[in-house]
């Protein structure tokens, strides 16, 4: 008998399991795949010796996660490698914009907009970890209400309007638009400034790191820590119904809402199940991994200093790309999020060789091959890039969902995070991690604070489950 069963072993499922085990609960994690990790895995998907991150590649929220910062993950093999810069944003006829940890250097790089950028970001850097604790949790009373209210007022703006009002020149506007593009929303939507500002803040607290050996190192460290606390992980176990679950006191699901509705339908109220099935997942992604014969030949070599490169040119072009995918269209010049892990981690490729990946946002369930458009965008800012390609591996929306059933239609962030769903994911409840069944909880990225390798969804769900743990004896669901 176990106290808690966790279904799914993504970073949130493992974080929930670790939080429960640290509180003294006996925990069993069930994973349908043959290896744990969900999207936080690494594979030789192009050529032998080239190690590619299956989904997540650079980890600003991983290194800054309030929960992960409590854990001795370094003792379990995790090493963060910090680049010289978090983001490079190449432009057609100017040096790339660089987002560095130094607020002074970044502001100077923004020219006439440097002072405005400093006024925007500086108020959140006095106690950034306190701010992140407030931001990476469910809706409630923050520990620092004035600062969080200030962030909320700024974040409510559409990113495109905010950037045009705040900044006078294209460099700062493009930098902000690239950060806001992580929202997978049209930049004309409210709340997209919140994502832009959040990512900018994180870059001045820590350089956006990669994990030595691949993102799987995060999974391996969490799994090792869990086992040291007495927890167990069983892989290759598909949970399709409650009959596939062993007896336990509580059950936590690191799944999307529709999977939860299918598995637990017999024990959940019909009205709640219907609400779960109305959950909006939003657009998907198309990703390309490359084995390269050398580093990416950026026009501006400073781009090689950044773990992440936002490829998309000026604000207007990025906004057009993100608006297109929301309308069900495919941009001719898509906005790309590119990560070049091997620039900083020599274990990713054979000597003298490199890896890279980039993805763009596409309509949910898209079957369009975006490889040519993606590579043309990179070639635009890195002439000769195609000549460096030894092999490529493409992943469309169907392949993403096959790799990880939580990525419904290729949606990699757990669902739409717009004003209608950000604070009510997966449905509107005082405790978003609890369900109407007192022993069933949701701990995936479809709960607050949403997508990203930070484990905070799992941490908060575990705290919710711990309040009920002693109420029940182990029993089938």
FENQUINOR-V803335 format. One record per pair of residues at least 6 apart in sequence whose ideal C-beta (glycine too) atoms are under 7 Angstrom apart, sorted by sequence separation. I is the first residue (numbers start at 0). J is the second residue. D is the distance in whole Angstrom. If there is no record, write none. Layout:
BEGIN
i | j | d
I | J | D
I | J | D
END
This chain:
BEGIN
i | j | d
20 | 26 | 5
34 | 40 | 6
43 | 49 | 6
45 | 51 | 6
61 | 67 | 6
89 | 95 | 4
90 | 96 | 7
99 | 105 | 5
107 | 113 | 6
141 | 147 | 4
166 | 172 | 5
210 | 216 | 4
238 | 244 | 6
244 | 250 | 6
297 | 303 | 6
302 | 308 | 6
311 | 317 | 4
323 | 329 | 7
324 | 330 | 7
341 | 347 | 4
348 | 354 | 5
361 | 367 | 7
378 | 384 | 5
400 | 406 | 5
414 | 420 | 7
434 | 440 | 7
444 | 450 | 5
5 | 12 | 5
19 | 26 | 5
43 | 50 | 6
44 | 51 | 5
88 | 95 | 6
98 | 105 | 6
106 | 113 | 4
109 | 116 | 5
123 | 130 | 5
179 | 186 | 6
184 | 191 | 5
210 | 217 | 5
225 | 232 | 7
252 | 259 | 5
323 | 330 | 4
340 | 347 | 5
341 | 348 | 5
347 | 354 | 5
377 | 384 | 5
378 | 385 | 6
399 | 406 | 4
400 | 407 | 6
424 | 431 | 6
433 | 440 | 6
434 | 441 | 7
448 | 455 | 6
87 | 95 | 5
88 | 96 | 4
97 | 105 | 7
133 | 141 | 4
264 | 272 | 6
361 | 369 | 6
400 | 408 | 7
432 | 440 | 5
448 | 456 | 7
41 | 50 | 5
42 | 51 | 6
133 | 142 | 6
163 | 172 | 7
182 | 191 | 5
294 | 303 | 6
311 | 320 | 6
400 | 409 | 6
432 | 441 | 6
447 | 456 | 7
5 | 15 | 6
16 | 26 | 5
41 | 51 | 7
87 | 97 | 6
106 | 116 | 5
132 | 142 | 7
133 | 143 | 6
162 | 172 | 4
176 | 186 | 6
222 | 232 | 6
320 | 330 | 4
359 | 369 | 6
374 | 384 | 7
399 | 409 | 5
414 | 424 | 6
432 | 442 | 6
446 | 456 | 5
5 | 16 | 5
41 | 52 | 5
42 | 53 | 6
97 | 108 | 6
106 | 117 | 5
319 | 330 | 7
374 | 385 | 6
16 | 28 | 5
41 | 53 | 7
86 | 98 | 4
96 | 108 | 6
179 | 191 | 5
182 | 194 | 4
260 | 272 | 5
320 | 332 | 6
341 | 353 | 4
396 | 408 | 6
399 | 411 | 7
444 | 456 | 6
40 | 53 | 4
84 | 97 | 5
85 | 98 | 5
129 | 142 | 6
130 | 143 | 7
162 | 175 | 5
179 | 192 | 7
181 | 194 | 6
320 | 333 | 5
321 | 334 | 6
341 | 354 | 5
396 | 409 | 3
443 | 456 | 6
84 | 98 | 6
129 | 143 | 6
133 | 147 | 5
162 | 176 | 6
320 | 334 | 4
340 | 354 | 6
359 | 373 | 6
432 | 446 | 5
442 | 456 | 6
446 | 460 | 7
13 | 28 | 7
38 | 53 | 6
84 | 99 | 5
102 | 117 | 6
179 | 194 | 5
260 | 275 | 4
431 | 446 | 5
442 | 457 | 5
3 | 19 | 5
12 | 28 | 6
38 | 54 | 3
39 | 55 | 6
130 | 146 | 6
178 | 194 | 7
179 | 195 | 3
259 | 275 | 6
260 | 276 | 5
316 | 332 | 6
339 | 355 | 5
357 | 373 | 6
425 | 441 | 6
431 | 447 | 6
38 | 55 | 6
62 | 79 | 5
158 | 175 | 7
178 | 195 | 4
181 | 198 | 6
317 | 334 | 5
102 | 120 | 7
158 | 176 | 6
257 | 275 | 6
337 | 355 | 7
338 | 356 | 6
442 | 460 | 3
102 | 121 | 7
256 | 275 | 4
257 | 276 | 6
337 | 356 | 7
441 | 460 | 7
8 | 28 | 5
175 | 195 | 5
178 | 198 | 4
337 | 357 | 4
357 | 377 | 7
425 | 445 | 5
440 | 460 | 5
3 | 24 | 5
5 | 26 | 6
158 | 179 | 4
178 | 199 | 5
241 | 262 | 7
257 | 278 | 7
336 | 357 | 7
424 | 445 | 6
425 | 446 | 7
2 | 24 | 4
8 | 30 | 4
240 | 262 | 6
241 | 263 | 6
256 | 278 | 4
335 | 357 | 5
336 | 358 | 6
424 | 446 | 6
2 | 25 | 5
3 | 26 | 5
4 | 27 | 5
5 | 28 | 5
6 | 29 | 5
7 | 30 | 7
123 | 146 | 7
239 | 262 | 7
311 | 334 | 4
335 | 358 | 7
370 | 393 | 6
424 | 447 | 6
440 | 463 | 6
1 | 25 | 5
2 | 26 | 7
122 | 146 | 7
238 | 262 | 6
241 | 265 | 6
311 | 335 | 6
335 | 359 | 5
440 | 464 | 5
1 | 26 | 6
4 | 29 | 6
241 | 266 | 6
310 | 335 | 4
334 | 359 | 6
368 | 393 | 7
424 | 449 | 7
1 | 27 | 5
59 | 85 | 7
333 | 359 | 4
8 | 35 | 4
9 | 36 | 7
122 | 149 | 6
123 | 150 | 7
159 | 186 | 4
309 | 336 | 7
310 | 337 | 6
432 | 459 | 6
8 | 36 | 6
9 | 37 | 3
158 | 186 | 4
159 | 187 | 5
432 | 460 | 4
8 | 37 | 7
9 | 38 | 6
10 | 39 | 5
157 | 186 | 6
307 | 336 | 7
308 | 337 | 4
366 | 395 | 7
438 | 467 | 7
7 | 37 | 7
9 | 39 | 6
157 | 187 | 5
307 | 337 | 7
365 | 395 | 7
413 | 443 | 6
433 | 463 | 5
437 | 467 | 6
157 | 188 | 6
161 | 192 | 4
307 | 338 | 6
308 | 339 | 7
365 | 396 | 5
413 | 444 | 3
414 | 445 | 5
432 | 463 | 4
157 | 189 | 6
306 | 338 | 6
329 | 361 | 6
364 | 396 | 5
412 | 444 | 6
413 | 445 | 5
158 | 191 | 4
306 | 339 | 7
363 | 396 | 7
416 | 449 | 5
430 | 463 | 6
438 | 471 | 6
155 | 189 | 6
157 | 191 | 6
158 | 192 | 5
155 | 190 | 6
157 | 192 | 7
327 | 362 | 5
361 | 396 | 7
154 | 190 | 6
156 | 192 | 4
324 | 360 | 4
329 | 365 | 7
333 | 369 | 6
413 | 449 | 6
158 | 195 | 5
306 | 343 | 6
324 | 361 | 5
412 | 449 | 6
413 | 450 | 5
154 | 192 | 5
324 | 362 | 6
329 | 367 | 5
335 | 373 | 6
405 | 443 | 6
412 | 450 | 3
438 | 476 | 7
153 | 192 | 6
154 | 193 | 3
303 | 342 | 6
321 | 360 | 6
333 | 372 | 6
411 | 450 | 7
329 | 369 | 7
333 | 373 | 7
331 | 372 | 6
335 | 376 | 6
154 | 196 | 6
282 | 324 | 5
153 | 196 | 6
282 | 325 | 6
333 | 376 | 6
295 | 339 | 6
332 | 376 | 6
364 | 408 | 5
365 | 409 | 7
363 | 408 | 3
364 | 409 | 7
119 | 165 | 7
150 | 196 | 7
363 | 409 | 6
310 | 357 | 7
363 | 410 | 6
294 | 342 | 6
361 | 409 | 7
115 | 165 | 6
115 | 166 | 6
14 | 66 | 6
17 | 70 | 7
112 | 166 | 4
112 | 167 | 6
116 | 171 | 6
111 | 167 | 6
112 | 168 | 5
111 | 168 | 6
110 | 168 | 6
112 | 170 | 7
112 | 171 | 4
294 | 353 | 5
110 | 170 | 6
292 | 352 | 6
293 | 353 | 6
295 | 355 | 6
109 | 170 | 5
291 | 352 | 6
109 | 171 | 5
290 | 352 | 7
291 | 353 | 4
65 | 128 | 7
134 | 197 | 7
291 | 354 | 7
290 | 354 | 6
291 | 355 | 6
289 | 354 | 7
65 | 131 | 6
289 | 355 | 5
310 | 376 | 5
65 | 132 | 5
310 | 377 | 6
63 | 131 | 6
288 | 356 | 5
287 | 356 | 7
65 | 135 | 6
286 | 356 | 6
287 | 357 | 6
310 | 380 | 6
286 | 358 | 4
127 | 200 | 7
285 | 358 | 6
96 | 170 | 5
284 | 358 | 5
285 | 359 | 6
284 | 359 | 7
98 | 174 | 6
284 | 360 | 6
285 | 361 | 5
96 | 173 | 6
119 | 196 | 7
123 | 200 | 5
127 | 204 | 5
284 | 361 | 7
96 | 174 | 5
282 | 360 | 5
283 | 361 | 5
120 | 199 | 6
124 | 203 | 6
282 | 361 | 6
283 | 362 | 7
120 | 200 | 6
282 | 362 | 6
283 | 363 | 5
285 | 365 | 7
282 | 363 | 6
283 | 364 | 7
281 | 363 | 7
283 | 365 | 6
298 | 380 | 6
90 | 173 | 6
120 | 203 | 6
280 | 363 | 6
287 | 370 | 6
297 | 380 | 6
298 | 381 | 7
285 | 369 | 4
297 | 381 | 5
298 | 382 | 7
88 | 173 | 5
296 | 381 | 5
88 | 174 | 5
287 | 373 | 5
295 | 381 | 5
296 | 382 | 7
296 | 383 | 5
296 | 384 | 6
88 | 177 | 5
295 | 384 | 6
86 | 177 | 7
296 | 387 | 7
293 | 387 | 5
292 | 387 | 5
291 | 387 | 5
209 | 306 | 6
291 | 388 | 6
292 | 389 | 5
183 | 281 | 6
208 | 306 | 7
291 | 389 | 6
183 | 282 | 6
207 | 306 | 5
289 | 388 | 5
290 | 389 | 4
207 | 307 | 6
290 | 390 | 4
98 | 199 | 7
102 | 203 | 5
100 | 202 | 7
289 | 391 | 5
100 | 203 | 6
288 | 391 | 7
98 | 202 | 5
287 | 391 | 6
288 | 392 | 4
100 | 206 | 5
287 | 393 | 5
286 | 394 | 4
285 | 395 | 6
285 | 396 | 7
283 | 396 | 4
284 | 399 | 6
86 | 202 | 6
283 | 399 | 7
85 | 202 | 4
85 | 206 | 5
84 | 206 | 7
85 | 207 | 4
82 | 206 | 5
81 | 206 | 4
283 | 408 | 5
284 | 409 | 5
283 | 409 | 2
81 | 208 | 5
280 | 407 | 4
283 | 410 | 5
284 | 411 | 5
80 | 208 | 6
280 | 408 | 6
282 | 410 | 7
79 | 208 | 4
80 | 209 | 5
180 | 309 | 7
281 | 410 | 5
280 | 410 | 4
79 | 210 | 7
80 | 211 | 5
180 | 311 | 7
186 | 317 | 7
187 | 318 | 7
209 | 340 | 5
177 | 309 | 3
186 | 318 | 4
77 | 210 | 6
78 | 211 | 4
211 | 344 | 6
281 | 414 | 6
177 | 311 | 6
209 | 343 | 6
212 | 346 | 5
213 | 347 | 7
280 | 414 | 5
281 | 415 | 4
186 | 321 | 6
187 | 322 | 7
209 | 344 | 6
211 | 346 | 6
279 | 414 | 6
280 | 415 | 7
185 | 321 | 5
278 | 414 | 6
279 | 415 | 5
180 | 317 | 6
184 | 321 | 7
185 | 322 | 4
63 | 201 | 6
176 | 314 | 4
59 | 198 | 7
77 | 216 | 5
76 | 216 | 6
77 | 217 | 6
173 | 313 | 5
177 | 317 | 6
185 | 325 | 5
63 | 204 | 6
173 | 314 | 5
176 | 317 | 4
180 | 321 | 6
279 | 420 | 6
59 | 201 | 4
63 | 205 | 6
172 | 314 | 4
176 | 318 | 7
59 | 202 | 7
62 | 205 | 5
76 | 219 | 6
77 | 220 | 4
76 | 220 | 5
169 | 313 | 5
75 | 220 | 4
169 | 314 | 7
59 | 205 | 7
62 | 208 | 5
258 | 404 | 6
76 | 223 | 7
278 | 425 | 5
59 | 207 | 4
72 | 220 | 4
75 | 223 | 4
58 | 207 | 7
75 | 224 | 5
57 | 207 | 5
58 | 208 | 6
255 | 405 | 5
257 | 407 | 7
275 | 425 | 6
57 | 208 | 7
254 | 405 | 6
275 | 426 | 7
57 | 209 | 6
58 | 210 | 7
72 | 224 | 7
162 | 314 | 6
255 | 407 | 6
274 | 426 | 4
56 | 209 | 7
71 | 224 | 7
70 | 224 | 6
180 | 334 | 5
159 | 314 | 7
181 | 336 | 7
61 | 217 | 6
56 | 214 | 6
55 | 214 | 5
159 | 318 | 5
52 | 213 | 6
52 | 214 | 4
50 | 213 | 5
271 | 434 | 7
271 | 435 | 5
267 | 434 | 6
268 | 435 | 5
278 | 445 | 7
267 | 435 | 6
256 | 425 | 4
267 | 436 | 6
266 | 436 | 5
41 | 213 | 3
41 | 214 | 6
266 | 439 | 7
40 | 214 | 7
41 | 215 | 4
39 | 214 | 5
40 | 215 | 5
39 | 215 | 7
263 | 439 | 6
183 | 360 | 5
39 | 217 | 5
40 | 218 | 7
36 | 215 | 6
39 | 218 | 5
36 | 218 | 4
259 | 441 | 6
35 | 218 | 6
35 | 222 | 6
250 | 438 | 6
255 | 443 | 6
249 | 438 | 5
250 | 439 | 5
251 | 440 | 5
252 | 441 | 5
253 | 442 | 5
254 | 443 | 6
256 | 445 | 5
248 | 438 | 7
252 | 442 | 7
253 | 443 | 5
255 | 445 | 5
249 | 440 | 7
251 | 442 | 5
252 | 443 | 7
35 | 232 | 6
35 | 234 | 6
34 | 234 | 6
33 | 234 | 5
28 | 230 | 7
30 | 232 | 6
32 | 234 | 6
33 | 235 | 5
28 | 231 | 7
30 | 233 | 7
17 | 221 | 6
25 | 229 | 6
26 | 230 | 4
27 | 231 | 5
28 | 232 | 4
29 | 233 | 6
30 | 234 | 5
95 | 299 | 4
97 | 301 | 6
253 | 457 | 7
13 | 218 | 7
20 | 225 | 6
31 | 236 | 6
94 | 299 | 5
27 | 233 | 7
30 | 236 | 7
31 | 237 | 4
95 | 301 | 5
10 | 217 | 7
14 | 221 | 7
17 | 224 | 6
21 | 228 | 6
29 | 236 | 5
31 | 238 | 7
94 | 301 | 7
95 | 302 | 5
13 | 221 | 4
17 | 225 | 5
20 | 228 | 4
89 | 297 | 6
97 | 305 | 7
13 | 222 | 6
16 | 225 | 5
20 | 229 | 6
29 | 238 | 6
89 | 298 | 7
251 | 460 | 6
20 | 230 | 5
89 | 299 | 6
266 | 476 | 6
10 | 221 | 7
17 | 228 | 7
13 | 225 | 6
89 | 302 | 6
251 | 464 | 6
16 | 230 | 5
87 | 301 | 6
87 | 302 | 4
249 | 464 | 5
87 | 304 | 7
27 | 245 | 7
87 | 305 | 4
249 | 467 | 6
86 | 305 | 5
89 | 308 | 7
249 | 468 | 6
84 | 304 | 5
85 | 305 | 6
248 | 468 | 5
83 | 304 | 4
84 | 305 | 4
85 | 306 | 7
86 | 307 | 5
87 | 308 | 5
88 | 309 | 5
89 | 310 | 7
91 | 312 | 6
82 | 304 | 6
85 | 307 | 6
90 | 312 | 6
249 | 471 | 7
82 | 305 | 6
86 | 309 | 6
248 | 471 | 5
8 | 232 | 6
82 | 306 | 4
248 | 472 | 7
248 | 473 | 5
247 | 473 | 6
250 | 476 | 6
190 | 417 | 6
246 | 473 | 5
190 | 418 | 5
246 | 474 | 5
183 | 412 | 6
188 | 417 | 6
189 | 418 | 5
246 | 475 | 5
190 | 421 | 6
244 | 475 | 7
6 | 238 | 5
244 | 476 | 5
184 | 417 | 6
182 | 416 | 6
217 | 452 | 6
241 | 476 | 5
15 | 251 | 5
51 | 288 | 4
15 | 253 | 7
4 | 244 | 6
4 | 245 | 6
12 | 253 | 3
49 | 290 | 4
11 | 253 | 5
4 | 247 | 4
45 | 288 | 6
1 | 245 | 7
3 | 247 | 6
9 | 253 | 5
44 | 288 | 5
45 | 289 | 7
46 | 290 | 5
2 | 247 | 6
3 | 248 | 6
7 | 252 | 7
8 | 253 | 7
45 | 290 | 4
0 | 246 | 6
1 | 247 | 5
2 | 248 | 5
3 | 249 | 5
4 | 250 | 5
5 | 251 | 5
6 | 252 | 5
7 | 253 | 3
6 | 253 | 6
7 | 254 | 5
3 | 251 | 6
5 | 253 | 6
6 | 254 | 6
57 | 306 | 5
57 | 307 | 5
82 | 343 | 5
80 | 343 | 5
80 | 344 | 5
57 | 338 | 5
56 | 338 | 4
56 | 340 | 6
138 | 422 | 5
52 | 340 | 7
89 | 380 | 4
137 | 431 | 6
50 | 346 | 7
50 | 347 | 5
49 | 348 | 5
48 | 348 | 7
56 | 356 | 6
48 | 349 | 5
49 | 352 | 7
51 | 354 | 6
50 | 354 | 7
52 | 356 | 7
49 | 354 | 5
51 | 356 | 6
138 | 447 | 7
137 | 447 | 4
136 | 447 | 7
136 | 448 | 6
135 | 448 | 5
134 | 448 | 7
135 | 453 | 6
136 | 455 | 7
135 | 455 | 4
137 | 459 | 6
136 | 459 | 6
51 | 392 | 7
46 | 389 | 6
46 | 390 | 5
45 | 390 | 4
45 | 391 | 6
45 | 392 | 5
44 | 392 | 4
53 | 402 | 6
54 | 411 | 6
38 | 403 | 5
37 | 403 | 5
37 | 405 | 7
38 | 411 | 7
67 | 453 | 7
67 | 454 | 6
66 | 454 | 5
64 | 453 | 4
66 | 455 | 6
64 | 454 | 6
65 | 455 | 7
60 | 451 | 4
61 | 452 | 5
64 | 455 | 6
60 | 452 | 6
61 | 453 | 6
66 | 458 | 4
60 | 453 | 4
58 | 452 | 5
55 | 452 | 5
39 | 452 | 6
15 | 442 | 4
12 | 442 | 6
11 | 442 | 5
11 | 443 | 6
11 | 444 | 6
7 | 443 | 7
18 | 457 | 7
14 | 454 | 3
18 | 458 | 5
10 | 452 | 5
15 | 457 | 3
19 | 461 | 5
11 | 454 | 6
14 | 457 | 3
15 | 458 | 7
18 | 461 | 4
22 | 465 | 6
10 | 454 | 5
14 | 458 | 5
18 | 462 | 7
24 | 468 | 6
11 | 456 | 4
12 | 457 | 6
15 | 460 | 5
19 | 464 | 7
11 | 457 | 4
15 | 461 | 4
19 | 465 | 7
3 | 464 | 7
2 | 468 | 6
1 | 473 | 7
0 | 473 | 4
END
